[in-house]
Amino acid sequence: PLPPGPVAAALCDPDPDVVVAAAPLAAALGDAQLLPWLTRALQHPTWRVRLAAAESLAQFGDLGVRTLGSAADVDAGAAQVAERVMAERRGADRALMDFEASLLAPMPKSAALSARPHALDPRSWAPPTQPALAAL
């Protein structure tokens, strides 16, 4: 079948640089009609093209990940790149979960604040001196 638009046509371009540039654009558009052309790019002889296609498929969420897994079952080259992308995705998911957990954890008191608790008391603040005011 003919590609449905310029992005799909770029994903079928014989120039690997064009396909590498088009893959992230396909992910940014989020159009599921582009999934077959990204899947086709997973079988490209150039490693960069396969990687760009796999990374873009992963951006489609569950549907893209399932598509990536299905392609990996059929093609050894796609399987290699799928494994790499999924490992990176798991690492990113884990890092995000760790970050979110750190946001929910109670904040420890800073050593500087515990050593100078009066710094938080506005009654301990001295008014600015006359020369400091003149500098403003």
VEXTOR-85049 format. One record per residue (C-alpha): residue number from 1; residue in one letter; y, z, x. Coordinates in steps of 0.25 Angstrom, whole numbers, plus 5000, padded with zeros to 4 digits. Layout:
<nodes>
NODE kese nuvex    y    z    x
NODE  NUM     a    Y    Z    X
...
</nodes>
This chain:
<nodes>
NODE kese nuvex    y    z    x
NODE    1     p 5000 5000 5000
NODE    2     l 5014 4998 5004
NODE    3     p 5023 5010 5008
NODE    4     p 5031 5015 4996
NODE    5     g 5044 5016 5004
NODE    6     p 5051 5016 5018
NODE    7     v 5045 5029 5022
NODE    8     a 5031 5025 5019
NODE    9     a 5034 5012 5026
NODE   10     a 5039 5019 5038
NODE   11     l 5026 5027 5038
NODE   12     c 5018 5014 5039
NODE   13     d 5027 5008 5050
NODE   14     p 5019 5003 5062
NODE   15     d 5030 5010 5071
NODE   16     p 5025 5025 5074
NODE   17     d 5039 5030 5075
NODE   18     v 5043 5025 5061
NODE   19     v 5031 5032 5055
NODE   20     v 5034 5045 5063
NODE   21     a 5048 5044 5058
NODE   22     a 5044 5041 5043
NODE   23     a 5034 5053 5042
NODE   24     p 5043 5064 5042
NODE   25     l 5052 5056 5032
NODE   26     a 5040 5055 5023
NODE   27     a 5038 5070 5024
NODE   28     a 5053 5073 5021
NODE   29     l 5052 5064 5009
NODE   30     g 5040 5071 5004
NODE   31     d 5035 5059 4996
NODE   32     a 5020 5060 4993
NODE   33     q 5019 5045 4992
NODE   34     l 5021 5045 5008
NODE   35     l 5009 5053 5010
NODE   36     p 4999 5041 5011
NODE   37     w 5008 5034 5022
NODE   38     l 5009 5047 5030
NODE   39     t 4994 5048 5029
NODE   40     r 4993 5034 5034
NODE   41     a 5002 5038 5046
NODE   42     l 4992 5049 5049
NODE   43     q 4983 5038 5054
NODE   44     h 4993 5031 5063
NODE   45     p 4989 5029 5077
NODE   46     t 5001 5036 5083
NODE   47     w 5000 5051 5084
NODE   48     r 5015 5053 5081
NODE   49     v 5013 5046 5068
NODE   50     r 5001 5054 5063
NODE   51     l 5008 5067 5067
NODE   52     a 5021 5063 5059
NODE   53     a 5013 5059 5047
NODE   54     a 5005 5072 5047
NODE   55     e 5017 5080 5049
NODE   56     s 5024 5073 5037
NODE   57     l 5011 5075 5029
NODE   58     a 5012 5090 5031
NODE   59     q 5026 5090 5026
NODE   60     f 5021 5085 5012
NODE   61     g 5015 5099 5010
NODE   62     d 5001 5101 5004
NODE   63     l 4999 5086 5000
NODE   64     g 5003 5081 5014
NODE   65     v 4994 5091 5021
NODE   66     r 4982 5087 5012
NODE   67     t 4985 5073 5015
NODE   68     l 4985 5076 5030
NODE   69     g 4972 5083 5028
NODE   70     s 4966 5071 5021
NODE   71     a 4970 5062 5032
NODE   72     a 4965 5071 5043
NODE   73     d 4951 5070 5036
NODE   74     v 4951 5055 5037
NODE   75     d 4958 5052 5051
NODE   76     a 4956 5059 5064
NODE   77     g 4970 5056 5069
NODE   78     a 4976 5062 5056
NODE   79     a 4967 5074 5058
NODE   80     q 4973 5077 5071
NODE   81     v 4987 5076 5067
NODE   82     a 4984 5084 5054
NODE   83     e 4978 5095 5061
NODE   84     r 4991 5096 5070
NODE   85     v 5001 5095 5059
NODE   86     m 4993 5106 5050
NODE   87     a 4992 5115 5062
NODE   88     e 5007 5114 5064
NODE   89     r 5009 5116 5049
NODE   90     r 5000 5129 5049
NODE   91     g 5008 5134 5061
NODE   92     a 5021 5131 5054
NODE   93     d 5016 5138 5041
NODE   94     r 5012 5150 5049
NODE   95     a 5025 5151 5056
NODE   96     l 5032 5150 5043
NODE   97     m 5024 5161 5037
NODE   98     d 5026 5170 5049
NODE   99     f 5041 5167 5048
NODE  100     e 5041 5171 5033
NODE  101     a 5033 5184 5036
NODE  102     s 5044 5187 5047
NODE  103     l 5055 5186 5036
NODE  104     l 5048 5195 5027
NODE  105     a 5044 5206 5037
NODE  106     p 5054 5218 5038
NODE  107     m 5064 5216 5049
NODE  108     p 5063 5226 5060
NODE  109     k 5075 5234 5064
NODE  110     s 5082 5228 5076
NODE  111     a 5083 5237 5088
NODE  112     a 5097 5235 5089
NODE  113     l 5100 5240 5075
NODE  114     s 5091 5252 5076
NODE  115     a 5098 5256 5089
NODE  116     r 5112 5254 5083
NODE  117     p 5111 5258 5068
NODE  118     h 5125 5261 5067
NODE  119     a 5128 5246 5069
NODE  120     l 5124 5243 5055
NODE  121     d 5133 5254 5049
NODE  122     p 5147 5248 5046
NODE  123     r 5153 5262 5048
NODE  124     s 5150 5261 5063
NODE  125     w 5158 5248 5064
NODE  126     a 5171 5250 5072
NODE  127     p 5183 5242 5067
NODE  128     p 5187 5231 5076
NODE  129     t 5197 5235 5087
NODE  130     q 5211 5229 5087
NODE  131     p 5209 5219 5099
NODE  132     a 5196 5214 5092
NODE  133     l 5204 5211 5079
NODE  134     a 5215 5204 5087
NODE  135     a 5204 5195 5093
NODE  136     l 5200 5190 5079
</nodes>
